[in-house]
Amino acid sequence: MAAFMRSVICLVATERNYFLTRGSGVVVESKRYVRALRRKPVRVLFPEDKTDEVIKPASQSQPAGLNKAKQEAKVTATIKHPEERDFVKARNNVQSTIKHAPVTLTKDHVDGLCFERAYPGDKRLSRLVSVARSRTFREQQGKILLEGRRLICDALDAGANPQMVFFSTVDRLRELPLDKLKRATLVKVKFEDIKIWSDLVAPQGVIAIFSRPDPSRLNFTNRSLSGALSLICDNIRDPGNLGTMLRCAAAAGCNNVLLTKGCVDAWEPKVLRAAMGAHFRLPIYPSLSWDDMEKHLPNPVTVHVADSSSGADGSRQAEDAQVNMLNKPSKAGDYGWVSTKRSNRNNMSYQEYDSDSDSDSDSDSDSDDEGLSLPRVDSKLYHEKWAQSSTALVIGGETHGLSLEAVQLAEKTGGHRLFIPVAPDVDSLNSAMATSILLFEGRKQLLKLMQTPARKLKPKAKQQLS
């Protein structure tokens, strides 16, 4: 009996100690919990760059609204302190606002200019680049596409009007004259996007959309160095040739460049790259008819045409004499250096250069102009004196050659057929190469003509002083 009582007393003592220990733990934990609730909650600041972060949707097992309401009710029920309950409600409101807020552009500043950061899926770069590559859009909308720091700087220095500039880094933007970009929209995009839409093998990370420049309103710093010298491009359809010819005209100090309606568009990206900024160093007048050609030339002017088939040994004169002896009507096809088709450009539709489609397009045109009489224009070697006053040089395309109107204008103004002798078995020179040779020869002759009066006056002055 005594042993049984001792076991009961030990059991009661053990249960009492366990209960007291557990109760003291509850008291301590409740005190800690109350002390934690007395502290002010930490203010949560959501970073700005996380504003477009998408909140994960609720579980699909229950409706989103019901599930969200149950979670808020559960959280609110477990929180007894009023300050913490208000904080949880405010946080839920902020998260719901972030979830339903529209995607907006974040704007930054660089050296006083505000620029935008393109949001994911921004189609402005691809849309503008694709349409700016079309000649129809460039002419209708009056927009051109320029790529690269040097070309954009040349356009800004000449006074062209920028509309939108896409750049990959802020350092690329700082390479441009920022004071001339105040009215343009600046958009920062990823370099991968520029690389996709760039025409260059190694893109520089900057593309700009400009208004189509008016030659009469641009500021050209490169004035004529050799008197009045103009270049007329007749049916130049290769973009690389036209760009090189524009570059040569700017280097030779030409007053202007006149393009007939058969030429490729001067603002095509390939022409811009080949010209190396020549578009902003001298006036270029595109799509001119022969009736309007003389309006852009000085008065008086002498027009010369480049002849690729006349020889220095008088073979052309012999051929002319043979034609006259046989009493055959002379036409353009008898000479080879001029097109056999009279240009009726009002009803012609022009397209950009295509080497496959232009080779045999006018094979049957000889029969239409059998009765046309070719103007009589004397020939001269390129190094003989031909640039003695205001001069215009006409260069024809390699496929179609000179038009008949060009030769008629040369005859009207007293010009010549200029011939560059080449080695035997060589057909002819490239149009761009012939342009460079003739332009620099004309520049040399005009400069020599300008210096001749000064040389003659010096001996006379010395005689008077003696």
C-alpha positions in Angstrom: 0.0 0.0 0.0 2.8 2.4 0.8 4.5 1.6 -2.5 1.3 2.4 -4.4 0.9 5.7 -2.7 4.4 6.7 -3.5 3.8 6.0 -7.2 0.6 8.1 -7.2 2.4 11.0 -5.6 5.3 10.8 -8.1 2.8 10.8 -11.0 1.0 13.8 -9.7 4.2 15.7 -9.2 5.4 14.9 -12.7 2.1 16.1 -14.3 2.2 19.3 -12.2 5.8 20.1 -13.3 4.9 19.5 -17.0 1.8 21.7 -16.7 3.7 24.5 -15.1 6.5 24.3 -17.6 4.1 24.4 -20.5 2.1 27.2 -18.9 5.2 29.3 -18.4 6.1 28.8 -22.0 2.7 30.1 -23.1 3.0 33.1 -20.9 6.5 33.9 -22.2 5.4 33.5 -25.9 2.4 35.7 -25.4 4.5 38.4 -23.8 6.9 38.2 -26.7 4.0 38.3 -29.2 2.5 41.4 -27.5 5.9 43.1 -27.4 6.3 42.5 -31.1 2.9 44.0 -31.9 3.8 47.2 -30.0 6.6 47.9 -32.5 5.7 50.0 -35.6 5.7 47.9 -38.8 8.5 48.4 -41.3 7.6 50.5 -44.3 7.9 48.6 -47.6 9.2 50.5 -50.7 8.6 48.7 -54.0 11.5 49.4 -56.5 10.6 51.3 -59.6 12.2 48.8 -62.0 9.8 46.1 -60.6 6.7 48.0 -61.6 6.2 45.8 -64.7 6.6 42.5 -62.7 3.6 40.3 -63.2 2.0 38.8 -60.0 1.4 35.1 -60.2 -2.3 34.3 -60.6 -4.2 32.5 -57.9 -4.8 28.8 -57.9 -7.2 27.5 -60.5 -9.0 25.2 -58.1 -11.2 28.1 -56.9 -12.3 31.4 -58.4 -9.6 34.1 -58.1 -11.8 36.6 -56.3 -13.0 34.0 -53.8 -9.6 32.6 -53.1 -8.1 36.1 -52.7 -10.9 37.1 -50.3 -10.4 33.9 -48.2 -6.6 34.6 -48.0 -7.2 38.2 -46.9 -9.8 37.1 -44.3 -7.5 34.5 -43.0 -4.6 36.9 -42.7 -6.8 39.6 -41.1 -8.2 37.1 -38.6 -4.7 36.0 -37.4 -3.7 39.6 -36.9 -5.2 41.3 -33.9 -3.2 44.5 -33.7 -4.9 47.3 -35.7 -1.7 48.8 -37.0 -0.5 45.6 -38.5 -4.0 44.9 -40.0 -3.9 48.3 -41.8 -0.5 47.6 -43.1 -1.5 44.3 -44.7 -4.5 45.9 -46.3 -2.3 48.7 -47.8 0.1 46.2 -49.1 -2.6 44.2 -50.8 -3.9 47.4 -52.4 -0.5 48.3 -53.8 0.0 44.8 -55.2 -3.4 44.9 -56.9 -2.5 48.3 -58.4 0.8 47.0 -59.7 -0.9 44.0 -61.3 -3.5 46.0 -63.2 -1.3 49.1 -64.1 -0.6 49.6 -67.8 2.9 49.3 -69.2 4.4 52.7 -69.5 7.7 54.1 -70.8 10.3 55.1 -68.3 12.0 58.3 -69.1 15.6 59.2 -68.3 17.8 62.2 -68.9 21.2 62.6 -70.4 22.9 66.0 -70.5 19.6 67.8 -70.3 17.8 65.7 -72.9 14.9 63.3 -72.1 14.9 59.9 -73.7 12.7 56.9 -73.5 13.4 53.3 -72.9 11.7 51.0 -75.3 9.4 48.5 -73.5 9.4 44.8 -74.5 7.7 44.2 -77.8 8.2 47.8 -79.0 7.6 47.8 -82.8 8.5 51.4 -83.6 12.1 50.6 -84.7 11.1 47.7 -87.0 8.1 49.6 -88.4 10.0 52.8 -89.2 13.0 51.0 -90.7 10.9 48.7 -92.9 8.9 51.5 -94.4 11.9 53.9 -94.7 13.6 51.4 -97.0 10.7 51.7 -99.5 11.2 54.4 -102.2 7.4 54.9 -102.4 7.2 55.6 -98.7 10.2 57.9 -98.7 8.6 60.0 -101.5 5.1 60.0 -100.1 5.8 60.4 -96.4 9.0 62.5 -96.8 11.2 60.4 -94.5 14.7 59.1 -94.9 16.8 56.6 -92.9 20.3 57.4 -91.8 22.6 55.0 -90.0 25.9 55.6 -88.3 27.4 58.5 -86.3 29.2 60.2 -89.2 26.3 60.3 -91.6 23.9 61.5 -88.9 26.4 64.2 -87.8 26.8 65.4 -91.5 23.0 65.7 -91.8 22.7 67.6 -88.5 25.5 70.0 -89.5 23.8 70.7 -92.8 20.5 71.6 -91.1 18.4 68.5 -91.7 15.4 67.9 -89.4 15.7 64.8 -87.2 12.4 63.1 -86.2 13.4 60.0 -84.2 16.8 58.6 -83.0 17.3 55.0 -81.8 20.5 54.2 -79.9 21.8 51.3 -77.9 23.9 53.0 -75.2 24.1 56.5 -73.8 27.7 56.8 -74.9 26.5 56.4 -78.5 24.0 59.2 -78.0 26.7 61.5 -76.6 28.7 61.1 -79.8 26.0 63.1 -81.6 25.5 66.9 -81.2 22.9 66.8 -78.5 22.0 70.5 -78.9 20.6 69.7 -82.4 18.4 66.8 -81.1 16.1 68.8 -78.8 13.1 68.4 -81.1 13.7 64.7 -81.9 12.3 61.7 -80.1 15.1 59.7 -78.5 14.5 56.0 -77.8 17.0 53.6 -76.2 16.7 50.1 -77.5 18.7 46.9 -77.2 21.7 46.5 -79.5 20.3 43.2 -80.7 17.2 45.0 -82.1 19.4 47.5 -84.0 21.6 44.6 -85.3 18.5 42.9 -86.7 17.3 45.9 -88.7 20.7 47.3 -89.7 22.1 47.1 -93.2 25.7 47.2 -92.0 27.9 44.3 -91.2 29.1 45.9 -88.0 26.4 48.3 -86.8 27.4 51.3 -84.8 24.3 51.2 -82.6 22.5 54.4 -83.8 19.8 54.8 -86.4 17.9 58.1 -87.1 14.8 59.0 -89.1 15.0 62.4 -90.8 12.6 64.5 -92.8 13.4 64.3 -96.5 15.8 67.3 -97.0 15.1 70.2 -99.3 18.3 71.0 -101.2 17.5 74.7 -101.2 17.2 74.8 -97.4 20.4 72.9 -96.4 23.6 74.6 -95.4 26.4 73.4 -97.6 29.9 74.2 -96.4 31.6 72.7 -99.5 31.3 75.4 -102.1 32.6 75.2 -105.6 36.4 75.2 -105.8 36.8 75.3 -109.6 34.1 77.7 -110.9 30.7 76.6 -112.2 30.9 72.8 -112.7 27.8 70.6 -112.6 27.2 66.9 -113.0 24.1 65.4 -114.7 23.4 61.7 -114.1 21.4 60.2 -116.9 19.8 56.8 -116.3 22.2 55.7 -113.5 20.4 52.7 -112.0 23.2 51.1 -110.0 23.1 52.4 -106.3 26.8 51.8 -105.9 27.7 53.8 -109.0 25.4 56.7 -108.2 26.8 56.9 -104.7 30.4 56.9 -105.9 29.5 59.6 -108.5 28.0 61.8 -105.9 31.1 61.4 -103.7 33.3 62.3 -106.7 31.2 65.4 -107.4 31.5 66.6 -103.9 35.3 66.0 -103.9 35.7 67.8 -107.2 33.8 70.9 -105.9 30.8 70.7 -108.2 28.0 73.2 -107.7 25.2 70.7 -107.9 24.2 67.3 -109.2 21.1 66.8 -111.4 19.4 63.4 -111.6 17.0 62.4 -114.4 13.9 60.5 -113.8 15.5 57.2 -114.8 18.0 57.2 -112.0 17.9 55.2 -108.8 16.6 57.1 -105.7 19.4 59.2 -104.2 18.2 58.4 -100.7 18.4 54.7 -100.9 20.5 53.2 -98.1 23.1 51.7 -100.6 23.5 55.1 -102.3 23.9 56.8 -98.9 26.7 54.4 -97.8 28.6 54.8 -101.1 28.3 58.6 -101.1 29.9 58.9 -97.7 28.0 62.1 -96.7 28.0 63.8 -100.2 24.3 64.3 -99.9 24.9 67.0 -97.3 27.9 68.7 -99.1 26.3 69.8 -102.3 22.7 70.2 -103.7 21.2 67.1 -105.3 18.0 67.6 -107.4 16.4 64.2 -108.2 13.7 63.2 -110.8 14.2 66.1 -113.2 12.8 66.1 -116.7 15.0 67.5 -119.5 12.6 70.5 -119.8 13.5 71.4 -116.2 17.2 70.6 -116.5 18.2 74.0 -117.8 16.5 75.8 -114.9 19.1 74.4 -112.5 22.1 75.2 -114.7 23.9 78.6 -115.0 23.2 80.7 -118.0 25.2 80.6 -120.2 26.5 77.0 -119.8 28.3 74.4 -122.0 27.1 70.8 -121.7 29.5 68.0 -122.6 28.6 64.3 -122.7 30.9 61.4 -121.9 31.5 59.2 -125.0 32.8 55.7 -124.5 33.1 54.5 -128.1 34.6 57.3 -130.1 38.3 56.9 -130.9 41.3 59.3 -131.1 42.2 58.2 -134.6 39.2 59.7 -136.3 37.2 56.5 -136.5 34.1 58.4 -135.6 34.5 60.9 -138.4 35.0 58.1 -140.9 31.9 56.4 -139.7 30.0 59.7 -140.0 31.3 60.1 -143.6 30.3 56.6 -144.5 26.8 57.2 -143.2 26.4 60.4 -145.2 27.8 58.8 -148.4 25.2 56.0 -148.3 22.5 58.6 -147.6 21.2 56.6 -144.7 19.2 58.4 -142.0 21.4 58.7 -139.0 19.9 57.5 -135.7 21.1 56.9 -132.2 21.8 53.2 -132.8 24.4 54.0 -135.5 26.7 55.5 -132.8 26.5 53.2 -129.8 27.2 56.0 -127.3 23.6 57.1 -126.9 20.4 55.4 -126.2 18.2 54.6 -129.2 15.0 55.4 -127.4 13.5 58.9 -127.0 12.6 59.2 -123.4 8.8 59.6 -122.8 9.1 59.8 -119.0 5.6 61.1 -118.3 4.2 57.6 -118.8 7.1 55.5 -117.5 7.0 53.7 -114.2 10.5 53.6 -112.5 11.7 50.9 -110.1 14.9 50.5 -108.1 17.9 48.9 -109.8 17.7 45.3 -110.7 20.7 43.9 -112.6 18.7 40.9 -113.9 15.7 42.8 -115.3 17.5 45.8 -116.9 19.8 43.9 -119.3 17.5 43.2 -122.2 14.5 45.4 -121.5 14.8 47.6 -124.6 16.0 45.2 -127.2 13.2 46.0 -129.7 13.2 49.7 -129.3 15.3 50.4 -132.4 12.3 50.1 -134.7 10.4 52.9 -133.0 13.0 55.6 -133.8 14.2 54.7 -137.3 13.7 58.3 -138.5 15.3 60.2 -135.7 18.3 62.3 -136.7 21.2 62.2 -134.3 22.7 65.6 -133.4 26.1 66.4 -134.6 28.5 66.8 -131.7 32.3 66.9 -132.2 34.5 64.6 -130.1 37.5 65.6 -128.0 40.0 63.8 -125.8 39.4 64.3 -122.1 42.7 66.1 -121.6 42.1 68.7 -124.3 40.6 72.0 -123.5 36.8 71.7 -123.0 36.1 73.3 -119.6 36.6 77.0 -120.4 33.5 78.5 -118.8 30.4 77.3 -116.8 30.3 73.6 -117.6 28.0 70.7 -117.1 29.0 67.1 -117.7 26.5 64.3 -118.6 27.3 60.7 -117.6 25.0 58.0 -118.9 24.2 54.6 -117.4 26.2 51.5 -118.4 23.0 49.6 -119.5 21.1 52.2 -121.5 23.7 54.8 -122.2 22.9 58.5 -122.8 19.5 59.6 -123.7 18.9 61.5 -127.0 17.9 64.6 -125.1 21.4 64.8 -123.5 23.0 64.9 -126.9 20.6 67.5 -128.2 21.4 69.7 -125.2 25.1 69.3 -125.9 24.6 70.3 -129.5 22.4 73.3 -128.4 25.1 74.6 -126.0 28.1 73.9 -128.2 29.4 71.0 -126.2 31.6 68.0 -127.1 31.8 64.3 -126.8 34.5 63.6 -124.3 36.5 60.4 -124.9 38.9 58.6 -122.5 41.3 56.3 -124.4 41.8 52.9 -123.0 44.0 49.9 -123.8 42.9 47.6 -126.7 40.4 44.8 -126.0 38.9 46.8 -123.1 35.2 47.7 -123.6 34.9 50.8 -121.5 35.4 52.3 -118.0 32.9 52.1 -115.2 30.5 55.1 -115.0 31.8 56.1 -111.6 35.4 55.8 -112.7 34.8 57.9 -115.9 33.0 60.5 -113.8 36.0 60.9 -111.5 38.5 61.3 -114.3 36.4 63.8 -116.2 35.3 65.9 -113.2 38.9 66.3 -111.9 40.1 67.1 -115.4 37.5 69.7 -115.7 38.3 71.1 -112.3 42.0 71.4 -113.3 41.2 73.2 -116.5 38.9 75.7 -114.7 41.4 76.4 -112.0 44.1 76.9 -114.6 41.8 79.3 -116.5 41.2 81.3 -113.3 44.9 81.6 -112.6 45.9 82.6 -116.1 44.9 86.3 -115.9 46.8 86.7 -112.6 50.0 85.3 -114.3 49.6 87.7 -117.2 49.2 90.8 -115.0 52.4 90.2 -113.0 54.9 90.9 -115.9 52.9 94.0 -116.9 53.1 95.3 -113.3 56.9 94.7 -113.2 57.3 96.7 -116.5 55.4 99.7 -115.2 57.5 99.7 -112.0 60.8 99.6 -113.9 
